[in-house]
């Protein structure tokens, strides 16, 4: 979430082009006002291709959400080289520093997430994507414990805690006018130092 | 959020009766399918009273959200007697232990919160209500620092961190099928012990 849109600038194939058009239309119109026709307006190829592939806007949006997770998997620095604490910092930076230009996209994602309140297909997506991010965080923590950077904490519980905080930060960012990122980051760093680091004085 | 609905069982006046009907209708229909007519179906008095008081469903729902905050102000144990750590635990229990019966309500609140993505009136509400809860948490932390229960942490940053985590927990609970509360609570307790308590061995 570092300003890079969650798809390639030059779409390689029809699917990527559809996803790019969905991103643009979603940022412009939000969920409630979105229609396949409006996504078609942002699509360079034939609109009939959209109607051919997708029966409803939700079917398209659910595939879009899968695509976003795939892209995050590539862009979030989970596989970064170096010590686990630097690695964790890079992930926290990546999620917590949402540029102003991305607010529209983040607001749209919260609207999509709210669909999970009454639509089991959305709930299934967010259950899986939350689990995916928690698992990546737990892997990172486990690696840090093994290399001796982190204390012998429970990787699952710690990943759940960090992930919940990140999800809460994205929700606040998308739905309020107050920017709490600075105060939040200050305390996240204190948490990492006082609770996770094996040797806080070295950090 | 301890199972008690966010309004009195026996409404004292017309406003409370309208709020009670809104709660029932919102839990039953969710935001998207809600209409003033459906709220009227849950209202014992004349439906015309509803149309007289409110021009739109959003006007009614925004007042409902204010009412919910007022009620939480009364039911969340911010003013509890005793040491600050017990007090903080009571607040965390209150928010994190959402009974199954309240899931419908929490899902509806997330749908309302998602309206903030495109509606400034909802964004204004959630900006103020988030600030309200952060301020109460900061007051609690400040009292604990003064009485020597908590370390000399920054009350604002710590309140922001805890509040963000609680908001994230409510979002996950409302939009996924996975219950992460147990793992989350485990790490929240560890955070309080390792980062906040002045004398962790006494706790």
HADDOCK unambig.tbl for C-alpha pairs under 7 A between the chains (distance, minus, plus):
assign (segid A and resid 107 and name CA) (segid B and resid 117 and name CA) 4.89 0.50 0.50
assign (segid A and resid 108 and name CA) (segid B and resid 117 and name CA) 6.93 0.50 0.50
assign (segid A and resid 110 and name CA) (segid B and resid 114 and name CA) 5.97 0.50 0.50
assign (segid A and resid 111 and name CA) (segid B and resid 114 and name CA) 5.11 0.50 0.50
assign (segid A and resid 111 and name CA) (segid B and resid 117 and name CA) 6.98 0.50 0.50
assign (segid A and resid 113 and name CA) (segid B and resid 175 and name CA) 6.63 0.50 0.50
assign (segid A and resid 114 and name CA) (segid B and resid 110 and name CA) 5.99 0.50 0.50
assign (segid A and resid 114 and name CA) (segid B and resid 111 and name CA) 5.12 0.50 0.50
assign (segid A and resid 114 and name CA) (segid B and resid 114 and name CA) 6.21 0.50 0.50
assign (segid A and resid 114 and name CA) (segid B and resid 175 and name CA) 6.78 0.50 0.50
assign (segid A and resid 116 and name CA) (segid B and resid 175 and name CA) 4.95 0.50 0.50
assign (segid A and resid 117 and name CA) (segid B and resid 107 and name CA) 4.89 0.50 0.50
assign (segid A and resid 117 and name CA) (segid B and resid 108 and name CA) 6.93 0.50 0.50
assign (segid A and resid 117 and name CA) (segid B and resid 111 and name CA) 6.98 0.50 0.50
assign (segid A and resid 117 and name CA) (segid B and resid 174 and name CA) 6.18 0.50 0.50
assign (segid A and resid 117 and name CA) (segid B and resid 175 and name CA) 5.57 0.50 0.50
assign (segid A and resid 123 and name CA) (segid B and resid 175 and name CA) 5.53 0.50 0.50
assign (segid A and resid 123 and name CA) (segid B and resid 176 and name CA) 5.08 0.50 0.50
assign (segid A and resid 123 and name CA) (segid B and resid 177 and name CA) 6.80 0.50 0.50
assign (segid A and resid 124 and name CA) (segid B and resid 176 and name CA) 6.83 0.50 0.50
assign (segid A and resid 126 and name CA) (segid B and resid 175 and name CA) 6.84 0.50 0.50
assign (segid A and resid 126 and name CA) (segid B and resid 176 and name CA) 5.83 0.50 0.50
assign (segid A and resid 127 and name CA) (segid B and resid 176 and name CA) 4.54 0.50 0.50
assign (segid A and resid 127 and name CA) (segid B and resid 177 and name CA) 5.87 0.50 0.50
assign (segid A and resid 127 and name CA) (segid B and resid 178 and name CA) 6.28 0.50 0.50
assign (segid A and resid 157 and name CA) (segid B and resid 183 and name CA) 4.60 0.50 0.50
assign (segid A and resid 157 and name CA) (segid B and resid 184 and name CA) 5.87 0.50 0.50
assign (segid A and resid 157 and name CA) (segid B and resid 186 and name CA) 6.72 0.50 0.50
assign (segid A and resid 157 and name CA) (segid B and resid 187 and name CA) 5.76 0.50 0.50
assign (segid A and resid 158 and name CA) (segid B and resid 187 and name CA) 5.95 0.50 0.50
assign (segid A and resid 160 and name CA) (segid B and resid 183 and name CA) 6.67 0.50 0.50
assign (segid A and resid 160 and name CA) (segid B and resid 184 and name CA) 5.77 0.50 0.50
assign (segid A and resid 161 and name CA) (segid B and resid 184 and name CA) 5.21 0.50 0.50
assign (segid A and resid 161 and name CA) (segid B and resid 187 and name CA) 6.24 0.50 0.50
assign (segid A and resid 164 and name CA) (segid B and resid 165 and name CA) 5.67 0.50 0.50
assign (segid A and resid 164 and name CA) (segid B and resid 168 and name CA) 4.91 0.50 0.50
assign (segid A and resid 164 and name CA) (segid B and resid 169 and name CA) 5.81 0.50 0.50
assign (segid A and resid 165 and name CA) (segid B and resid 164 and name CA) 5.67 0.50 0.50
assign (segid A and resid 165 and name CA) (segid B and resid 165 and name CA) 4.24 0.50 0.50
assign (segid A and resid 165 and name CA) (segid B and resid 168 and name CA) 5.78 0.50 0.50
assign (segid A and resid 167 and name CA) (segid B and resid 168 and name CA) 5.11 0.50 0.50
assign (segid A and resid 168 and name CA) (segid B and resid 164 and name CA) 4.91 0.50 0.50
assign (segid A and resid 168 and name CA) (segid B and resid 165 and name CA) 5.78 0.50 0.50
assign (segid A and resid 168 and name CA) (segid B and resid 167 and name CA) 5.11 0.50 0.50
assign (segid A and resid 168 and name CA) (segid B and resid 168 and name CA) 3.49 0.50 0.50
assign (segid A and resid 169 and name CA) (segid B and resid 164 and name CA) 5.81 0.50 0.50
assign (segid A and resid 174 and name CA) (segid B and resid 117 and name CA) 6.19 0.50 0.50
assign (segid A and resid 175 and name CA) (segid B and resid 113 and name CA) 6.62 0.50 0.50
assign (segid A and resid 175 and name CA) (segid B and resid 114 and name CA) 6.78 0.50 0.50
assign (segid A and resid 175 and name CA) (segid B and resid 116 and name CA) 4.97 0.50 0.50
assign (segid A and resid 175 and name CA) (segid B and resid 117 and name CA) 5.56 0.50 0.50
assign (segid A and resid 175 and name CA) (segid B and resid 123 and name CA) 5.54 0.50 0.50
assign (segid A and resid 175 and name CA) (segid B and resid 126 and name CA) 6.85 0.50 0.50
assign (segid A and resid 176 and name CA) (segid B and resid 123 and name CA) 5.08 0.50 0.50
assign (segid A and resid 176 and name CA) (segid B and resid 124 and name CA) 6.83 0.50 0.50
assign (segid A and resid 176 and name CA) (segid B and resid 126 and name CA) 5.82 0.50 0.50
assign (segid A and resid 176 and name CA) (segid B and resid 127 and name CA) 4.54 0.50 0.50
assign (segid A and resid 177 and name CA) (segid B and resid 123 and name CA) 6.80 0.50 0.50
assign (segid A and resid 177 and name CA) (segid B and resid 127 and name CA) 5.89 0.50 0.50
assign (segid A and resid 178 and name CA) (segid B and resid 127 and name CA) 6.30 0.50 0.50
assign (segid A and resid 183 and name CA) (segid B and resid 157 and name CA) 4.59 0.50 0.50
assign (segid A and resid 183 and name CA) (segid B and resid 160 and name CA) 6.68 0.50 0.50
assign (segid A and resid 184 and name CA) (segid B and resid 157 and name CA) 5.86 0.50 0.50
assign (segid A and resid 184 and name CA) (segid B and resid 160 and name CA) 5.78 0.50 0.50
assign (segid A and resid 184 and name CA) (segid B and resid 161 and name CA) 5.22 0.50 0.50
assign (segid A and resid 186 and name CA) (segid B and resid 157 and name CA) 6.72 0.50 0.50
assign (segid A and resid 187 and name CA) (segid B and resid 157 and name CA) 5.76 0.50 0.50
assign (segid A and resid 187 and name CA) (segid B and resid 158 and name CA) 5.96 0.50 0.50
assign (segid A and resid 187 and name CA) (segid B and resid 161 and name CA) 6.23 0.50 0.50
assign (segid A and resid 191 and name CA) (segid B and resid 195 and name CA) 6.74 0.50 0.50
assign (segid A and resid 194 and name CA) (segid B and resid 194 and name CA) 6.47 0.50 0.50
assign (segid A and resid 194 and name CA) (segid B and resid 195 and name CA) 5.96 0.50 0.50
assign (segid A and resid 195 and name CA) (segid B and resid 191 and name CA) 6.73 0.50 0.50
assign (segid A and resid 195 and name CA) (segid B and resid 194 and name CA) 5.96 0.50 0.50
assign (segid A and resid 195 and name CA) (segid B and resid 195 and name CA) 6.88 0.50 0.50
